Amino acid sequence: MIITVSGLTGSGKNTLGELLAKELGYNLVCPTFKDLAKKEGISLMEFQKKAENDSDIDKKFDEVLKEQAKGDCIVTTWLGPWMIDADIRIKIFASVETRAKRIAKRDGMELEEAIAHVKQRDENNRKRYKKIYGIDIDSEENFDAKFDSGIFTPEELLRKSLKIIKK
């Protein structure tokens, strides 16, 4: 079974994905632009800017994602639900403020900087994915379940997701 968990920056998709993979004994497929930026020795936002001018970066990233998403796995990427033929698609969301607080804590930023970062990444990715693939990442029609991670704890999200998966 392939399960995708999608969400914007700081939504909790990776946290839920890790919990699901551990609980189900599935492989976790979690490639990120952050990892690619680190390999190139540049900041995430510099890498995002580079991707805005070179659609091959996204296309190669998504081809690697498709190759990795085999067998029983949890895929945690923004575009997983559109790129992968998944059995279950879960969307995680939270307010900009909630997501920014998480990013600020995780990445050692001031809250105002994190809010600007979250808004910029969301907008850049929305535009890029619409331009490259015609995908509207705000669309919710492809999902089997949608959960607000600003309301539910990671453990509650895990329990809710498992109920959906077991059905």
N, CA, C and O of each residue as an XYZ file, in Angstrom:
668
protein
N       0.840     -1.175      0.000
C       0.000      0.000      0.000
C       0.887      1.241      0.000
O       1.887      1.302      0.714
N       0.509      2.223     -0.807
C       1.209      3.495     -0.847
C       0.283      4.569     -0.275
O      -0.866      4.711     -0.695
N       0.810      5.319      0.691
C       0.061      6.387      1.348
C       0.839      7.678      1.169
O       2.031      7.732      1.470
N       0.171      8.723      0.678
C       0.826     10.021      0.574
C       0.293     10.937      1.663
O      -0.893     10.921      1.994
N       1.199     11.734      2.210
C       0.841     12.760      3.180
C       1.378     14.071      2.620
O       2.586     14.233      2.442
N       0.480     14.995      2.349
C       0.865     16.261      1.750
C       0.493     17.405      2.675
O      -0.386     17.281      3.528
N       1.183     18.520      2.486
C       0.887     19.714      3.251
C       1.933     20.766      2.963
O       3.022     20.471      2.471
N       1.584     21.991      3.277
C       2.492     23.105      3.046
C       3.617     23.115      4.080
O       3.639     22.285      4.989
N       4.528     24.035      3.941
C       5.653     24.197      4.840
C       5.206     24.241      6.298
O       4.353     25.049      6.664
N       5.778     23.376      7.128
C       5.490     23.399      8.561
C       4.145     22.830      8.958
O       3.709     23.003     10.096
N       3.482     22.152      8.036
C       2.142     21.622      8.334
C       2.175     20.386      9.226
O       1.204     20.094      9.924
N       3.289     19.663      9.203
C       3.390     18.439      9.991
C       3.348     17.175      9.150
O       3.206     16.078      9.690
N       3.469     17.311      7.841
C       3.401     16.138      6.960
C       4.519     15.142      7.241
O       4.286     13.933      7.240
N       5.732     15.640      7.482
C       6.843     14.728      7.750
C       6.689     14.058      9.111
O       7.002     12.877      9.259
N       6.213     14.796     10.096
C       5.992     14.217     11.422
C       4.967     13.095     11.343
O       5.190     12.006     11.871
N       3.839     13.363     10.680
C       2.820     12.318     10.539
C       3.364     11.159      9.709
O       3.131      9.997     10.043
N       4.075     11.459      8.646
C       4.640     10.402      7.809
C       5.568      9.484      8.577
O       5.518      8.264      8.420
N       6.418     10.075      9.410
C       7.333      9.274     10.237
C       6.561      8.385     11.206
O       6.899      7.214     11.380
N       5.532      8.934     11.832
C       4.729      8.148     12.773
C       4.005      7.002     12.068
O       3.962      5.882     12.577
N       3.443      7.284     10.908
C       2.750      6.236     10.145
C       3.714      5.144      9.702
O       3.413      3.957      9.824
N       4.871      5.547      9.188
C       5.856      4.560      8.723
C       6.279      3.654      9.871
O       6.387      2.440      9.701
N       6.515      4.236     11.027
C       6.923      3.443     12.192
C       5.799      2.504     12.637
O       6.033      1.323     12.891
N       4.602      3.029     12.726
C       3.458      2.239     13.190
C       3.138      1.084     12.243
O       2.836     -0.024     12.686
N       3.205      1.348     10.935
C       2.828      0.341      9.936
C       4.007     -0.510      9.472
O       3.813     -1.523      8.800
N       5.229     -0.107      9.826
C       6.407     -0.824      9.350
C       6.666     -0.587      7.870
O       7.227     -1.446      7.190
N       6.263      0.564      7.374
C       6.428      0.916      5.965
C       7.701      1.729      5.773
O       8.233      2.319      6.713
N       8.172      1.742      4.535
C       9.297      2.577      4.148
C       8.830      4.038      4.103
O       7.715      4.318      3.662
N       9.670      4.956      4.552
C       9.363      6.383      4.486
C      10.102      6.984      3.297
O      11.327      6.898      3.210
N       9.354      7.592      2.384
C       9.917      8.264      1.218
C       9.702      9.756      1.433
O       8.580     10.257      1.363
N      10.796     10.449      1.696
C      10.689     11.837      2.154
C      11.779     12.720      1.557
O      12.504     13.379      2.302
N      11.916     12.752      0.222
C      12.936     13.627     -0.355
C      12.506     15.086     -0.191
O      11.314     15.390     -0.233
N      13.474     15.986     -0.005
C      13.130     17.395      0.168
C      14.061     18.298     -0.627
O      15.205     17.948     -0.915
N      13.545     19.455     -0.969
C      14.377     20.474     -1.596
C      15.455     20.930     -0.619
O      16.544     21.330     -1.030
N      15.148     20.869      0.676
C      16.112     21.267      1.698
C      17.369     20.407      1.581
O      18.485     20.918      1.679
N      17.187     19.102      1.370
C      18.320     18.186      1.219
C      19.131     18.509     -0.039
O      20.361     18.498     -0.018
N      18.421     18.795     -1.131
C      19.117     19.124     -2.384
C      19.896     20.426     -2.252
O      21.018     20.536     -2.748
N      19.301     21.414     -1.583
C      19.988     22.693     -1.373
C      21.252     22.485     -0.555
O      22.302     23.053     -0.857
N      21.139     21.669      0.479
C      22.293     21.391      1.340
C      23.418     20.737      0.533
O      24.588     21.081      0.700
N      23.056     19.789     -0.346
C      24.060     19.123     -1.187
C      24.789     20.116     -2.080
O      25.980     19.969     -2.353
N      24.047     21.142     -2.536
C      24.646     22.148     -3.408
C      25.345     23.250     -2.627
O      26.006     24.107     -3.214
N      25.205     23.232     -1.306
C      25.865     24.230     -0.477
C      25.211     25.604     -0.530
O      25.869     26.624     -0.325
N      23.891     25.620     -0.810
C      23.175     26.898     -0.855
C      21.952     26.822      0.062
O      21.559     25.744      0.509
N      21.367     27.975      0.329
C      20.187     27.998      1.195
C      18.980     27.437      0.454
O      18.956     27.377     -0.775
N      17.995     27.035      1.220
C      16.763     26.521      0.635
C      16.131     27.549     -0.296
O      15.700     27.202     -1.396
N      16.071     28.804      0.130
C      15.430     29.828     -0.688
C      16.233     30.109     -1.964
O      15.647     30.434     -2.997
N      17.551     29.990     -1.907
C      18.368     30.124     -3.120
C      18.061     28.978     -4.083
O      17.969     29.176     -5.295
N      17.904     27.775     -3.520
C      17.584     26.617     -4.357
C      16.195     26.769     -4.972
O      15.987     26.438     -6.139
N      15.244     27.272     -4.179
C      13.884     27.508     -4.694
C      13.940     28.492     -5.867
O      13.282     28.296     -6.888
N      14.736     29.551     -5.701
C      14.875     30.560     -6.755
C      15.453     29.915     -8.020
O      15.024     30.212     -9.135
N      16.417     29.045     -7.828
C      17.022     28.318     -8.945
C      15.963     27.468     -9.662
O      15.923     27.424    -10.891
N      15.108     26.796     -8.883
C      14.059     25.950     -9.461
C      13.017     26.765    -10.220
O      12.423     26.280    -11.184
N      12.798     28.007     -9.781
C      11.851     28.875    -10.485
C      12.299     29.125    -11.917
O      11.471     29.313    -12.808
N      13.605     29.126    -12.135
C      14.172     29.414    -13.456
C      14.554     28.162    -14.233
O      14.985     28.258    -15.382
N      14.401     26.984    -13.622
C      14.786     25.737    -14.276
C      13.800     24.631    -13.894
O      13.973     23.967    -12.872
N      12.775     24.436    -14.709
C      11.735     23.448    -14.392
C      12.261     22.021    -14.378
O      11.607     21.128    -13.838
N      13.432     21.791    -14.963
C      14.013     20.443    -14.933
C      14.335     20.000    -13.508
O      14.338     18.803    -13.224
N      14.606     20.944    -12.610
C      14.894     20.593    -11.215
C      13.691     19.884    -10.609
O      13.840     18.826     -9.997
N      12.514     20.450    -10.772
C      11.299     19.813    -10.245
C      11.018     18.490    -10.944
O      10.676     17.500    -10.297
N      11.160     18.475    -12.235
C      10.854     17.257    -12.988
C      11.776     16.103    -12.590
O      11.326     14.966    -12.453
N      13.061     16.395    -12.405
C      13.999     15.350    -11.961
C      13.667     14.898    -10.541
O      13.679     13.703    -10.245
N      13.372     15.854     -9.668
C      12.994     15.555     -8.289
C      11.788     14.616     -8.265
O      11.775     13.633     -7.524
N      10.781     14.921     -9.075
C       9.561     14.121     -9.077
C       9.755     12.751     -9.729
O       9.071     11.795     -9.364
N      10.664     12.646    -10.673
C      10.982     11.333    -11.248
C      11.656     10.444    -10.206
O      11.349      9.256    -10.111
N      12.574     11.014     -9.425
C      13.220     10.265     -8.346
C      12.176      9.829     -7.322
O      12.209      8.702     -6.829
N      11.256     10.729     -7.011
C      10.169     10.407     -6.079
C       9.373      9.196     -6.576
O       9.094      8.276     -5.808
N       9.016      9.201     -7.834
C       8.244      8.088     -8.413
C       9.020      6.774     -8.343
O       8.439      5.718     -8.092
N      10.327      6.841     -8.563
C      11.161      5.640     -8.495
C      11.225      5.093     -7.073
O      11.244      3.878     -6.878
N      11.259      5.981     -6.077
C      11.387      5.563     -4.681
C      10.076      5.048     -4.096
O      10.091      4.232     -3.174
N       8.954      5.511     -4.615
C       7.645      5.168     -4.047
C       7.169      3.810     -4.575
O       6.312      3.734     -5.455
N       7.736      2.766     -4.028
C       7.406      1.389     -4.421
C       7.057      0.576     -3.185
O       7.563      0.837     -2.093
N       6.199     -0.399     -3.363
C       5.846     -1.282     -2.252
C       5.076     -0.543     -1.173
O       4.442      0.478     -1.438
N       5.135     -1.062      0.039
C       4.467     -0.430      1.164
C       5.294      0.763      1.616
O       6.396      0.601      2.141
N       4.758      1.965      1.410
C       5.518      3.158      1.795
C       4.606      4.326      2.124
O       3.436      4.372      1.743
N       5.194      5.266      2.846
C       4.568      6.537      3.160
C       5.375      7.599      2.434
O       6.587      7.693      2.629
N       4.727      8.397      1.600
C       5.380      9.441      0.824
C       4.963     10.790      1.389
O       3.773     11.105      1.429
N       5.928     11.587      1.827
C       5.616     12.892      2.409
C       6.252     14.000      1.588
O       7.361     14.446      1.883
N       5.550     14.439      0.564
C       5.991     15.575     -0.243
C       4.780     16.416     -0.610
O       3.636     15.970     -0.524
N       5.063     17.630     -1.017
C       3.988     18.532     -1.422
C       3.152     17.928     -2.553
O       1.923     17.986     -2.511
N       3.805     17.353     -3.555
C       3.107     16.885     -4.758
C       2.840     15.388     -4.791
O       2.328     14.875     -5.786
N       3.176     14.684     -3.723
C       2.976     13.242     -3.697
C       1.594     12.794     -4.161
O       1.502     11.876     -4.975
N       0.521     13.404     -3.675
C      -0.821     12.956     -4.075
C      -1.104     13.088     -5.571
O      -1.968     12.390     -6.101
N      -0.395     13.962     -6.242
C      -0.602     14.136     -7.674
C       0.395     13.328     -8.494
O       0.100     12.963     -9.632
N       1.571     13.040     -7.938
C       2.638     12.373     -8.675
C       2.630     10.854     -8.527
O       3.119     10.131     -9.395
N       2.073     10.387     -7.425
C       2.137      8.967     -7.078
C       0.750      8.351     -7.171
O      -0.239      8.968     -6.774
N       0.680      7.147     -7.691
C      -0.580      6.405     -7.722
C      -0.783      5.786     -6.339
O      -0.494      4.611     -6.114
N      -1.282      6.599     -5.436
C      -1.403      6.188     -4.036
C      -2.746      5.529     -3.747
O      -3.745      5.785     -4.418
N      -2.738      4.679     -2.732
C      -3.972      4.041     -2.268
C      -4.754      4.961     -1.340
O      -5.985      4.957     -1.333
N      -4.017      5.755     -0.552
C      -4.614      6.699      0.398
C      -3.868      8.020      0.277
O      -2.638      8.047      0.232
N      -4.625      9.121      0.224
C      -4.032     10.464      0.151
C      -4.538     11.287      1.330
O      -5.742     11.469      1.504
N      -3.596     11.782      2.139
C      -3.934     12.566      3.326
C      -3.340     13.956      3.187
O      -2.182     14.117      2.800
N      -4.154     14.964      3.510
C      -3.672     16.347      3.506
C      -3.649     16.862      4.935
O      -4.613     16.713      5.686
N      -2.522     17.474      5.294
C      -2.349     18.090      6.606
C      -2.271     19.601      6.386
O      -1.568     20.072      5.492
N      -2.997     20.346      7.205
C      -2.949     21.796      7.073
C      -2.936     22.451      8.446
O      -3.284     21.831      9.451
N      -2.530     23.705      8.470
C      -2.535     24.521      9.685
C      -2.417     25.977      9.246
O      -2.043     26.261      8.109
N      -2.734     26.885     10.143
C      -2.657     28.312      9.822
C      -1.205     28.722      9.555
O      -0.268     28.032      9.957
N      -1.043     29.835      8.883
C       0.302     30.374      8.623
C       1.036     30.587      9.941
O       2.217     30.260     10.057
N       0.343     31.132     10.931
C       0.979     31.418     12.222
C       1.461     30.138     12.902
O       2.580     30.082     13.412
N       0.616     29.121     12.906
C       0.999     27.839     13.517
C       2.208     27.251     12.810
O       3.154     26.800     13.456
N       2.175     27.255     11.489
C       3.287     26.692     10.718
C       4.560     27.506     10.926
O       5.649     26.943     11.037
N       4.424     28.832     10.978
C       5.590     29.690     11.174
C       6.221     29.462     12.552
O       7.445     29.478     12.679
N       5.407     29.253     13.571
C       5.951     28.973     14.908
C       6.784     27.693     14.886
O       7.842     27.624     15.511
N       6.309     26.690     14.172
C       7.051     25.430     14.064
C       8.377     25.635     13.333
O       9.418     25.139     13.761
N       8.322     26.373     12.223
C       9.527     26.634     11.433
C      10.522     27.451     12.247
O      11.721     27.174     12.222
N      10.030     28.457     12.968
C      10.902     29.292     13.795
C      11.631     28.445     14.824
O      12.835     28.600     15.028
N      10.900     27.553     15.468
C      11.498     26.682     16.482
C      12.491     25.702     15.847
O      13.606     25.524     16.339
N      12.070     25.075     14.757
C      12.900     24.062     14.097
C      14.166     24.646     13.497
O      15.238     24.052     13.611
N      14.051     25.812     12.854
C      15.164     26.367     12.102
C      15.855     27.531     12.800
O      16.748     28.155     12.227
N      15.450     27.830     14.033
C      16.099     28.890     14.797
C      15.888     30.280     14.212
O      16.820     31.082     14.152
N      14.664     30.563     13.782
C      14.336     31.876     13.212
C      13.498     32.679     14.194
O      12.876     32.128     15.102
N      13.494     33.971     13.997
C      12.533     34.820     14.696
C      11.167     34.569     14.056
O      11.089     34.202     12.884
N      10.095     34.765     14.820
C       8.750     34.470     14.319
C       8.418     35.273     13.065
O       7.887     34.715     12.104
N       8.717     36.560     13.054
C       8.400     37.382     11.876
C       9.133     36.878     10.632
O       8.567     36.855      9.539
N      10.379     36.479     10.803
C      11.152     35.921      9.690
C      10.524     34.611      9.215
O      10.447     34.355      8.014
N      10.080     33.792     10.152
C       9.463     32.511      9.802
C       8.137     32.719      9.076
O       7.822     31.980      8.144
N       7.361     33.710      9.491
C       6.093     34.000      8.803
C       6.373     34.390      7.353
O       5.724     33.890      6.434
N       7.342     35.283      7.152
C       7.703     35.699      5.792
C       8.208     34.508      4.978
O       7.875     34.366      3.801
N       9.014     33.654      5.612
C       9.559     32.466      4.949
C       8.429     31.528      4.497
O       8.410     31.080      3.350
N       7.507     31.243      5.389
C       6.392     30.342      5.085
C       5.551     30.898      3.944
O       5.220     30.178      3.002
N       5.211     32.162      4.028
C       4.394     32.785      2.970
C       5.105     32.757      1.630
O       4.494     32.475      0.599
N       6.405     33.053      1.649
C       7.172     33.063      0.406
C       7.261     31.665     -0.206
O       7.056     31.500     -1.408
N       7.565     30.659      0.615
C       7.653     29.284      0.088
C       6.312     28.820     -0.458
O       6.239     28.239     -1.542
N       5.250     29.080      0.302
C       3.916     28.680     -0.163
C       3.617     29.295     -1.529
O       3.203     28.596     -2.453
N       3.826     30.599     -1.650
C       3.508     31.296     -2.897
C       4.410     30.845     -4.041
O       3.929     30.604     -5.148
N       5.713     30.728     -3.785
C       6.634     30.281     -4.832
C       6.260     28.895     -5.344
O       6.243     28.657     -6.552
N       5.964     27.988     -4.428
C       5.626     26.623     -4.839
C       4.286     26.572     -5.555
O       4.139     25.843     -6.536
N       3.305     27.335     -5.080
C       2.006     27.381     -5.764
C       2.197     27.772     -7.230
O       1.704     27.102     -8.138
N       2.910     28.853     -7.435
C       3.136     29.355     -8.804
C       3.912     28.354     -9.645
O       3.558     28.084    -10.793
N       4.976     27.805     -9.063
C       5.841     26.891     -9.810
C       5.100     25.622    -10.218
O       5.190     25.201    -11.371
N       4.377     25.016     -9.301
C       3.670     23.766     -9.608
C       2.533     23.996    -10.600
O       2.240     23.132    -11.426
N       1.899     25.151    -10.517
C       0.841     25.486    -11.472
C       1.441     25.646    -12.871
O       0.882     25.176    -13.862
N       2.601     26.326    -12.925
C       3.260     26.570    -14.212
C       3.796     25.270    -14.819
O       3.590     25.010    -16.004
N       4.475     24.462    -14.021
C       5.128     23.255    -14.546
C       4.136     22.141    -14.827
O       4.192     21.512    -15.884
N       3.218     21.887    -13.883
C       2.340     20.719    -13.976
C       0.860     21.045    -14.143
O       0.059     20.161    -14.446
N       0.499     22.300    -13.947
C      -0.926     22.641    -13.955
C      -1.625     22.176    -12.684
O      -2.845     22.011    -12.668
N      -0.855     21.964    -11.619
C      -1.398     21.472    -10.350
C      -1.656     22.642     -9.411
O      -0.799     23.503     -9.211
N      -2.849     22.654     -8.845
C      -3.211     23.637     -7.830
C      -3.078     22.957     -6.473
O      -3.924     22.147     -6.093
N      -2.010     23.288     -5.741
C      -1.762     22.614     -4.464
C      -2.767     22.999     -3.384
O      -2.770     22.408     -2.304
N      -3.619     23.983     -3.664
C      -4.689     24.328     -2.731
C      -5.913     23.436     -2.930
O      -6.812     23.413     -2.090
N      -5.945     22.712     -4.030
C      -7.070     21.819     -4.316
C      -7.131     20.703     -3.277
O      -6.103     20.184     -2.842
N      -8.335     20.351     -2.896
C      -8.505     19.298     -1.885
C      -9.281     18.101     -2.421
O      -9.618     17.198     -1.656
N      -9.567     18.076     -3.699
C     -10.418     17.023     -4.243
C      -9.748     15.656     -4.379
O     -10.443     14.647     -4.496
N      -8.430     15.602     -4.367
C      -7.717     14.325     -4.516
C      -7.526     13.570     -3.210
O      -6.907     12.506     -3.207
N      -8.036     14.089     -2.108
C      -7.682     13.554     -0.798
C      -8.782     12.701     -0.169
O      -9.974     12.976     -0.298
N      -8.325     11.652      0.517
C      -9.238     10.778      1.253
C      -9.529     11.326      2.638
O     -10.569     11.032      3.227
N      -8.586     12.137      3.163
C      -8.751     12.727      4.491
C      -7.967     14.030      4.561
O      -6.919     14.182      3.933
N      -8.503     14.971      5.347
C      -7.847     16.258      5.579
C      -7.905     16.532      7.074
O      -8.962     16.433      7.699
N      -6.741     16.880      7.642
C      -6.671     17.111      9.087
C      -5.947     18.418      9.390
O      -4.960     18.762      8.740
N      -6.446     19.135     10.378
C      -5.839     20.374     10.843
C      -4.840     20.051     11.947
O      -5.227     19.695     13.060
N      -3.551     20.178     11.631
C      -2.520     19.850     12.615
C      -2.340     20.962     13.648
O      -1.551     20.825     14.583
N      -3.064     22.049     13.476
C      -3.064     23.092     14.485
C      -4.016     22.768     15.624
O      -3.931     23.351     16.705
N      -4.919     21.838     15.373
C      -5.908     21.420     16.371
C      -5.519     20.092     17.013
O      -5.640     19.917     18.225
N      -5.050     19.159     16.184
C      -4.754     17.810     16.660
C      -3.254     17.616     16.885
O      -2.431     18.152     16.143
N      -2.914     16.851     17.909
C      -1.517     16.506     18.175
C      -1.054     15.488     17.128
O      -1.885     14.872     16.460
N       0.250     15.307     16.980
C       0.729     14.280     16.053
C       0.145     12.892     16.363
O      -0.173     12.136     15.445
N       0.007     12.563     17.635
C      -0.534     11.251     18.015
C      -2.009     11.132     17.629
O      -2.456     10.067     17.204
N      -2.762     12.224     17.777
C      -4.167     12.210     17.357
C      -4.279     12.086     15.840
O      -5.150     11.384     15.328
N      -3.384     12.780     15.124
C      -3.368     12.668     13.668
C      -3.043     11.244     13.238
O      -3.618     10.732     12.278
N      -2.127     10.615     13.947
C      -1.784      9.221     13.660
C      -3.014      8.338     13.836
O      -3.336      7.551     12.946
N      -3.704      8.454     14.960
C      -4.896      7.625     15.205
C      -5.974      7.854     14.143
O      -6.576      6.900     13.650
N      -6.214      9.113     13.796
C      -7.223      9.430     12.782
C      -6.822      8.853     11.417
O      -7.655      8.307     10.693
N      -5.543      8.983     11.082
C      -5.056      8.458      9.801
C      -5.164      6.941      9.754
O      -5.559      6.381      8.732
N      -4.818      6.275     10.840
C      -4.905      4.822     10.883
C      -6.346      4.340     10.687
O      -6.569      3.312     10.048
N      -7.305      5.059     11.219
C      -8.720      4.697     11.012
C      -9.076      4.734      9.537
O      -9.752      3.841      9.027
N      -8.611      5.782      8.853
C      -8.866      5.915      7.408
C      -8.172      4.776      6.644
O      -8.767      4.161      5.759
N      -6.934      4.510      6.991
C      -6.158      3.482      6.300
C      -6.775      2.103      6.489
O      -6.827      1.314      5.545
N      -7.242      1.806      7.694
C      -7.814      0.498      7.972
C      -9.147      0.247      7.278
O      -9.526     -0.900      7.039
N      -9.857      1.332      6.956
C     -11.126      1.194      6.212
C     -10.839      0.677      4.824
O     -11.763      0.488      4.033
